[in-house]
Amino acid sequence: MAKLRHIALSVPDLEAATKFYQEVFGLEKVGEETLDAGTGVYLTDGVVNLALLKLKGTDFVGTHHFGFIVDDTEAMGERIKKAGGEFLFGLGEPGRSNAELKYKDPQGVVFDISKSGWDGNSDI
């Protein structure tokens, strides 16, 4: 079973986007991190994690990827590959929040699977 619990948006102004989603929708800031690829701020409504990303080297703005919490990442990875998906790479330390495995579906859409989920998720 999989539950959609993570949506990531690429934004041009991290501070402005954070303020907007907090003020308008009442989302709570639950984390922030800087990686080689850029900086992310994590907001939540208590169920879904919304990652706002300021990525290096791109002007892309919009939905970047989404993620599912799954019971078994290995079994789900096999299902994904059998259906024509492709493994890309893993991020984070397995067993900790924000640890994820990135895949592409047959159309090239990027998504994550995670056993531990993302900051601010419920159902973990």
Secondary structure, 3 states (H helix, E strand, C coil): CEEEEEEEEECCCHHHHHHHHHHHHCCEEEEEEEECCEEEEEEECCCCEEEEEEECCCCCCEEEEEEEEECCHHHHHHHHHHCCCEEEEEECCCCCCCCEEEEECCCCCEEEEECCCCCCCCCC
